[in-house]
Amino acid sequence: MAKPQIPEILAPDLLERLRVRFHPWELIKGWGLTIESVRPGEAAMRLQPTKAVINGARGTVNGGVLATMADMVSALALSTAFDGAMPFATSDLHIRYLEPAKGEVIGEAKVIRFSGRGAILECRLLCGEHLVALCTANFAIKHGLG
């Protein structure tokens, strides 16, 4: 069996296929979350906060929403190795740093290590130039798909 790898180029329609698949997803409907880009082993998402994700009078984005965004953008980055499919048995997000975000948040994830059994990704969430979250995500890939 060939060693699994991140492709050098992606299908030209991959970004649009991912947008069609995830933008209407019930969990994120009304959040103001969009997929911005995908590159081999990388992905970016944008959160334009709506009332659904803001913590009342403080005006900050809910921390659970930020964690979900980090997990999703990491999964999207890894999905580039499977032409957009997400054959992951489990994911384990480790938030190394998290602080309140007030305003638009950009999430960027990159595959750091990839094998037939799993992958490790790094994810950063930025509010302007300000780092608001630093995460690692560990994904187990379903048996036989690597």
C-alpha positions, -999 to +999 in steps of 0.1 A: +000+000+000+013+035-009+021+058+019-008+083+023+000+119+016-015+153+011-020+160-026+001+186-044-030+201-061-067+200-053-096+194-076-106+228-090-142+225-077-133+213-041-138+246-024-173+250-039-182+214-031-172+220+006-192+252+007-223+236-007-219+207+018-213+228+050-228+262+047-263+250+052-253+227+081-277+231+110-251+234+137-235+266+121-266+280+105-269+316+116-234+318+130-219+339+102-193+311+096-179+307+060-153+286+044-127+310+029-101+288+013-086+253+010-051+245-001-033+211+001-032+203+038-046+238+048-079+255+052-093+289+064-127+299+077-142+333+086-166+340+115-185+372+111-202+371+145-240+372+147-263+374+178-263+336+178-226+335+188-222+366+210-221+365+248-246+391+258-235+425+269-198+416+268-200+413+230-174+386+228-177+354+207-187+323+228-157+302+236-176+270+225-182+285+191-145+293+188-136+257+197-161+244+172-146+266+145-111+254+153-123+217+151-141+224+118-113+243+100-089+215+111-112+188+097-115+208+064-077+211+061-073+173+066-102+166+042-080+179+014-061+145+016-095+127+008-109+150-019-132+167+006-144+135+023-140+134+061-133+097+070-123+104+105-132+080+133-125+106+160-111+140+166-095+154+197-091+191+199-065+205+224-069+242+231-035+255+241-045+291+244-079+308+243-090+344+250-121+364+242-126+375+207-146+407+199-153+410+162-145+390+130-124+358+136-103+341+110-094+304+116-064+288+098-054+252+101-025+232+087-016+195+086+016+190+106+018+152+105-002+127+085-002+089+082-026+062+073-039+060+109-041+096+119-031+132+116-020+161+138-030+197+128-023+231+141-050+257+142-048+295+149-078+318+154-071+355+148-092+385+155-075+411+134-038+407+141-045+394+176-041+357+183-072+345+203-067+307+201-039+283+195-050+246+191-038+212+180-062+186+167-056+149+165-077+129+141-079+091+139-086+080+103-111+052+098-094+018+093-084+010+058-088+045+043-052+058+048 
